[in-house]
Amino acid sequence: MKAISSENVNEIISRTLSIINPKIIKHGEITGYILYKMLECEHLYSDHDLVDYTMLSILHDIGLYKEPNVQNLVDLDTKDVWSHSIYGFLFLKFFTPMKDKAEIVLYHHIDYNRYHLISSKYLHIIECLNLADHMDTFMHLGQDNMEKDYFVKYRDIKFSGKALDLFFRAEAKFKITDKLVKGTYKKELSEFLSKKVFSEKYKKGFLEMLVYTIDFRSEHTVIHTMATVNFAKQLGRLMRLSGVELHDLYYGSLLHDLGKLAIPLEILESPGRLSKEEMKIMKAHVRITEMILEGVVDQDVLEIAVRHHEKLDGSGYHKGLTQKDLTLPQQIVAVADILSALYGKRSYKDAFESNKIKEILWQDAENNKISKPVVECLLRNYDSIIFKFETEKQQTIGVYLDIKEQYEVIAQRFTTYLE
């Protein structure tokens, strides 16, 4: 059972993050490629570790996606570098299989002459990432905007001289800058990452990181995604879906709202009824989700993800499908999504009472909008489903609060590096 192949893990990350801000992911991929070639030149690392270090480098600025309207990465790097470094570290620590290596991202902006203040077994990787990051910045600024003797002047001050020497060795051997100029680095990077067969746990971790990183714009959106997944899984088991169907159901529900990352927050969190134009923008999230997932996830997973707003009578979107077109897993996610929306608290509304939720769902089932068998199953097991969800929700909120608390602690500690 493969929802997504190993070679497509980086592709789905790239597509998703490019929709929010293509500059950040492009910078990450270039930095990742430079680091990969530097480390390859040393012949010291297993393929597994080399892939991990490269993926971490690609995602080293993932914390920037919490920042609204980031346009100039160079300008940002000269101002507040700690906020996104800390958030990036925490996202990677809590949501990926690379927990023990995440500190590489935490320290990637620390000047080399401050390394004595930190303790890490990945210090060499950190200095190489720091240098690779500087290199891409230098190439973007050009010599007219950056001191010509920059790398001589700041050797062993801002960055490691050892890492700089390693870069020049790798440049001589692999022609890194030539490939960056021609754009051929991207194919080479993709081919390298595709050689590694990721475990299901590894792939699942990256997809969860992707979803939750974007959803961490607000606590409500985190819980909505988690609730939809939880409700769908419970209903799937109660309706005796096969193991393969449950597997696809999980990934389809996890990724179902990925396209919302492109929807303005003022529409997602609108306190009132959306206007006709706003609703048109909101509905576009399904097409965007399809665009991200098409060709990189299993077709059954794709269809589960993008059909959660379809109705049995053909009145849904975005394709106006009818009952005969919709599989049971697709119908389950449609019900789970509605239950999540009704049960969830938002900035502009409290959760509906249980009786009201049941009434709305039953009315939709009676009107041939959503599956009556699925709704009947939900109503029979309503209290149990909600109880199990609330138990899991506390764990998710716990992680959310842990991240916020650890952010404050680490941010305070980082003032040492600024003094």
C-alpha positions in Angstrom: 0.0 0.0 0.0 1.6 3.2 -1.1 -0.3 6.5 -0.9 2.8 8.3 -2.2 6.0 6.9 -3.7 9.4 7.8 -2.2 10.4 9.9 -5.3 7.3 12.0 -4.9 7.8 13.1 -1.3 10.0 16.0 -2.2 7.7 16.9 -5.2 4.6 17.2 -3.1 6.5 19.3 -0.6 7.8 21.6 -3.4 4.4 22.0 -5.0 2.6 22.7 -1.8 5.1 25.3 -0.4 5.6 26.9 -3.8 1.9 27.9 -3.8 2.5 29.9 -0.6 5.8 31.4 -1.5 7.9 30.0 -4.4 11.0 32.0 -3.3 11.4 30.2 0.0 11.2 26.7 -1.4 13.5 27.6 -4.4 16.1 28.9 -1.9 15.7 25.7 0.1 16.2 23.5 -2.9 19.3 25.4 -4.0 20.7 25.4 -0.4 19.9 21.7 -0.2 21.7 20.9 -3.4 24.8 22.8 -2.4 24.9 21.0 0.9 24.4 17.6 -0.7 27.3 18.1 -3.1 29.5 19.4 -0.3 28.8 16.4 1.9 29.1 14.0 -1.1 32.6 15.3 -1.6 33.6 14.0 1.8 32.5 10.4 1.3 31.7 10.1 5.0 27.9 9.6 5.1 25.5 6.8 4.5 22.8 7.4 1.9 20.2 7.5 4.7 22.0 10.3 6.5 22.8 12.2 3.3 19.1 12.2 2.4 18.2 13.4 5.8 20.7 16.2 5.7 19.5 17.2 2.3 15.8 17.2 3.2 16.6 19.3 6.3 18.4 21.8 4.2 15.6 22.0 1.7 13.2 22.7 4.6 15.6 24.8 6.7 13.4 27.9 6.2 10.1 26.2 6.7 9.5 28.4 9.7 9.1 31.4 7.3 5.8 30.1 6.2 4.4 31.4 9.5 5.4 34.9 8.4 2.9 36.7 6.2 3.9 38.2 2.8 7.6 37.3 2.9 9.0 38.8 -0.3 12.6 39.5 0.2 14.5 36.6 1.8 17.8 38.5 1.8 16.3 41.5 3.7 14.6 39.1 6.1 17.9 37.3 6.8 19.5 40.6 7.9 16.7 41.3 10.4 14.9 38.6 12.5 16.5 35.3 11.7 15.7 33.6 15.0 11.9 33.4 14.8 11.8 31.2 11.7 14.8 29.2 12.7 13.1 28.3 16.0 9.8 27.5 14.4 11.4 25.5 11.7 13.3 23.5 14.3 10.1 22.8 16.3 8.1 21.8 13.3 10.8 19.3 12.2 11.3 18.0 15.7 7.6 17.4 16.4 6.3 16.3 13.0 9.1 14.5 11.1 11.1 11.3 11.4 14.3 13.5 11.7 13.7 14.6 15.2 17.2 14.1 16.5 18.7 16.0 13.5 16.3 19.0 13.7 18.7 21.1 15.7 20.7 21.6 12.5 18.0 23.9 11.4 17.8 25.6 14.8 21.4 26.8 14.6 21.8 27.5 10.9 21.9 31.3 11.3 24.5 31.4 14.1 27.8 33.0 13.1 30.7 30.7 13.2 32.5 32.7 15.9 29.6 32.0 18.2 29.8 28.2 17.8 31.5 27.9 21.2 28.1 28.8 22.7 26.3 25.8 21.4 26.7 22.1 21.9 25.7 19.8 19.0 27.1 16.6 17.5 26.0 18.0 14.1 28.3 21.0 14.3 30.0 20.2 10.9 26.6 19.8 9.2 25.5 23.1 10.7 28.6 25.0 9.5 28.1 23.5 6.0 24.4 24.5 5.9 25.3 27.9 7.1 27.8 28.2 4.3 25.4 26.8 1.7 22.8 29.3 2.8 25.3 32.2 2.5 26.3 31.0 -0.9 22.8 31.2 -2.3 22.3 34.6 -0.8 25.6 35.8 -2.3 24.6 34.5 -5.8 21.2 36.2 -5.6 22.7 39.6 -4.4 25.5 39.6 -6.9 28.8 41.3 -6.5 27.4 44.7 -7.0 25.3 44.4 -3.8 27.7 42.4 -1.7 31.3 43.0 -0.8 33.6 41.4 -3.4 35.9 40.1 -0.7 32.9 39.0 1.5 34.1 35.4 1.9 37.7 36.4 2.6 36.6 39.1 5.1 34.2 37.0 7.1 36.1 33.6 7.0 35.9 32.0 10.4 33.7 34.9 11.6 30.3 34.6 10.0 31.0 31.1 8.5 33.5 28.3 8.8 36.7 28.5 6.7 36.7 24.7 6.7 33.2 24.7 5.1 34.2 27.3 2.6 37.2 25.2 1.5 34.9 22.1 1.2 32.5 24.1 -1.0 35.4 25.1 -3.4 36.5 21.4 -3.5 32.9 20.4 -4.4 32.6 23.2 -6.9 35.8 22.1 -8.7 34.6 18.5 -8.7 30.8 18.9 -9.5 30.5 22.3 -11.2 27.8 23.3 -8.7 27.4 27.0 -9.8 27.2 26.0 -13.5 24.4 23.6 -12.7 22.6 26.2 -10.6 22.8 28.7 -13.5 21.5 26.2 -16.1 18.8 24.8 -13.7 20.0 21.2 -14.2 20.6 20.9 -10.4 16.9 20.3 -9.8 16.8 17.1 -11.9 19.9 15.8 -10.2 18.5 16.6 -6.7 15.3 14.8 -7.5 17.1 11.8 -8.8 19.2 11.6 -5.7 16.3 11.8 -3.4 14.3 9.2 -5.4 17.0 6.6 -4.8 16.2 6.4 -1.2 13.2 4.2 -0.4 11.4 6.0 2.4 9.5 3.9 5.0 5.7 4.5 5.3 6.4 6.1 8.7 9.0 8.5 7.1 6.6 9.5 4.3 3.7 9.9 6.7 5.8 12.1 9.0 6.6 14.5 6.2 3.0 14.8 5.0 1.8 15.4 8.5 4.5 18.1 8.9 3.4 19.7 5.7 -0.3 19.8 6.7 0.3 20.9 10.3 3.0 23.5 9.4 0.5 25.3 7.2 -2.4 24.8 9.6 -0.4 26.3 12.5 -1.5 29.7 11.3 -4.3 29.1 13.8 -5.3 26.5 16.4 -8.7 26.2 14.8 -7.4 25.0 11.4 -5.1 22.5 13.1 -8.0 20.9 14.9 -10.2 20.9 11.8 -7.8 18.8 9.9 -7.1 16.5 12.8 -10.9 16.1 13.5 -11.7 15.3 9.9 -9.0 12.6 9.9 -10.2 11.2 13.2 -13.9 11.1 12.3 -13.1 9.5 9.0 -10.9 6.8 10.5 -13.5 5.9 13.1 -16.4 5.8 10.6 -14.3 3.8 8.2 -13.6 1.1 10.8 -17.3 1.1 11.9 -18.4 0.6 8.3 -15.8 -2.2 7.9 -13.7 -0.8 5.2 -10.8 -3.0 4.1 -7.2 -2.3 5.2 -6.4 -0.8 1.9 -9.5 1.5 2.0 -8.6 2.6 5.5 -5.1 3.4 4.4 -6.3 5.5 1.5 -9.0 7.1 3.7 -6.4 8.3 6.2 -4.2 10.0 3.5 -7.2 11.4 1.6 -8.6 13.0 4.7 -5.2 14.2 5.9 -4.6 16.0 2.5 -8.2 17.1 1.8 -7.8 20.8 2.6 -4.2 21.3 1.4 -5.4 23.8 -1.2 -6.6 26.1 1.6 -3.0 27.2 2.0 -3.7 29.5 -1.0 -6.9 31.0 0.4 -6.5 34.4 2.2 -6.8 34.1 6.0 -9.4 36.8 6.0 -11.7 34.5 4.0 -10.8 31.3 5.9 -11.5 33.1 9.2 -14.4 35.4 8.0 -16.7 36.1 10.9 -19.8 36.4 8.7 -21.4 34.8 5.6 -19.0 34.9 2.6 -20.0 37.1 -0.4 -20.5 35.4 -3.7 -17.0 36.4 -4.8 -15.4 35.2 -1.5 -17.2 31.9 -1.8 -15.8 31.5 -5.3 -12.3 32.0 -3.9 -13.0 29.6 -1.0 -14.3 26.9 -3.4 -11.1 27.1 -5.4 -9.2 25.3 -2.6 -10.5 22.0 -4.1 -8.9 22.6 -7.5 -5.7 23.8 -5.8 -5.6 20.6 -3.8 -6.1 18.6 -7.0 -3.3 20.5 -8.7 -0.9 19.8 -5.8 -1.7 16.1 -5.6 -2.2 15.1 -9.2 0.4 12.6 -10.4 2.2 12.4 -7.0 -0.3 10.5 -4.9 -2.3 7.3 -5.6 -5.4 8.0 -7.6 -7.7 6.7 -5.0 -6.2 9.0 -2.4 -6.4 11.9 -4.8 -10.1 11.3 -5.4 -10.9 10.9 -1.7 -9.2 14.3 -1.0 -10.8 16.3 -3.8 -14.3 14.9 -3.6 -15.2 15.9 0.0 -17.5 18.7 -1.2 -19.4 16.6 -3.8 -23.1 15.8 -3.0 -25.0 12.7 -3.9 -27.6 14.7 -5.9 -24.9 16.4 -8.0 -25.2 19.8 -6.3 -21.7 19.8 -4.9 -18.3 21.0 -6.2 -16.0 21.1 -8.0 -17.2 18.6 -10.6 -20.9 18.1 -9.7 -20.5 14.3 -9.3 -23.4 12.2 -8.2 -23.8 9.1 -5.9 -22.9 6.6 -8.6 -19.5 8.4 -9.0 -18.7 8.5 -5.3 -17.1 5.6 -3.5 -17.9 4.8 0.2 -14.5 6.2 1.4 -15.2 9.4 -0.5 -18.7 9.6 1.1 -17.3 9.0 4.5 -14.8 11.9 4.3 -17.6 14.2 3.1 -19.6 13.4 6.2 -16.5 13.6 8.5 -15.6 17.1 7.0 -19.1 18.4 7.7 -19.1 16.9 11.3 -15.7 18.6 11.9 -17.0 21.9 10.7 -20.2 21.7 12.8 -18.5 20.4 15.9 -15.5 22.7 15.8 -15.1 26.0 17.5 -14.0 28.9 15.3 -12.9 32.5 15.9 -16.4 33.6 14.9 -18.6 30.8 16.3 -19.0 28.3 19.1 -19.5 24.6 18.4 -23.0 23.5 17.6 -24.9 21.5 20.3 -25.0 17.8 19.7 -28.7 17.7 18.9 -28.3 20.5 16.3 -25.4 18.7 14.7 -27.4 15.5 14.4 -30.4 17.3 13.0 -28.3 19.1 10.3 -26.5 15.8 9.3 -29.8 13.9 9.2 -31.5 16.6 7.1 -28.6 16.5 4.6 -28.9 12.7 4.4 -32.7 12.9 3.9 -32.2 15.4 1.2 -29.8 13.1 -0.6 -26.8 15.4 -0.1 -24.7 13.0 1.9 -24.7 9.2 2.5 -27.6 8.1 4.7 -25.9 4.8 5.8 -22.8 6.8 6.9 -24.9 9.3 8.8 -26.9 6.5 10.4 -23.6 4.8 11.5 -22.4 8.2 12.9 -25.6 8.8 14.8 -25.6 5.3 16.3 -22.1 5.8 17.6 -22.1 9.6 18.0 -21.1 9.7 21.7 -18.3 7.2 21.3 -16.9 8.9 18.3 -16.9 12.3 20.0 -15.3 10.9 23.1 -12.4 9.3 21.2 -11.9 12.5 19.2 -11.7 14.6 22.3 -9.1 12.3 23.8 -6.9 12.6 20.7 -7.6 16.4 20.4 -6.0 16.9 23.8 -2.8 15.3 22.5 -2.8 17.5 19.4 -3.4 20.7 21.5 -0.7 19.5 23.8 1.8 19.5 20.9 0.5 22.9 19.8 1.0 24.3 23.3 4.4 22.6 23.6 5.6 24.2 20.5 4.5 27.7 21.7 6.0 27.1 25.1 9.3 25.8 23.7 9.5 28.7 21.2 9.4 31.2 24.1 12.1 29.3 26.1 14.4 28.9 23.1 13.9 32.5 21.9 14.9 33.7 25.3 18.1 31.5 25.2 18.9 32.9 21.7 19.3 36.4 23.1 22.7 35.1 24.2 23.8 34.7 20.6 22.7 38.3 19.8 24.7 40.0 22.6 
